[in-house]
Amino acid sequence: MENDTKIYNGFPIYDVTLEDDADGVFMMSIVDTPAVEHNFLKFNKHKQKVIYHFNEEKRIITGVALRADYPILRFEDGEYFYVKFSPQEIEKMAYKFMKEKRLDSVNINHSQNEGGIFLIESYILDSKHNIQEFKDVALGSWIVSYKVENQLVWEAIKKGQLNGFSVEITGILSPVKDEFKAKELNEMYNIINLIEKL
């Protein structure tokens, strides 16, 4: 059935899924403008309960790697479209990333690889975590923490030149179905079939 793809803000939207063993997140990028529109969490020394999300002493950064069910605008081959990640697919991607031991697969702004940066924490956000720190992020999102021993990268983070995470991934784009439109098209096809039988 054609033309039943859901439209979001004027553009089609697709789910990103893993189809075979070659698919998955193969690189974490520390970027100036994260596509998930969620920057590193900053350390707040005035809180009674100290939570080290951006810890200068330990050089740890924490943020969202993949944001569940959050539309991200893309532009490829001359066309705009949105992609999103379901909590189920995010969980698969996060576990596969860890299973493949990609703990230091890190680059900066999707270009040069950098040493001295490695993963120290990875989890899928659920209600048992401190969701106040991620109050605008849906449960099922992938949260990561990295230790940054690379001095140049750490200086760029402190200056606000690098603000969040972005993943490099291979996968399949599956159109998100507009259930209402699909139902209308199905009814239309049924009517056409009835007319053809008359």
Disulfide bonds with the S-S distance in Angstrom:
none
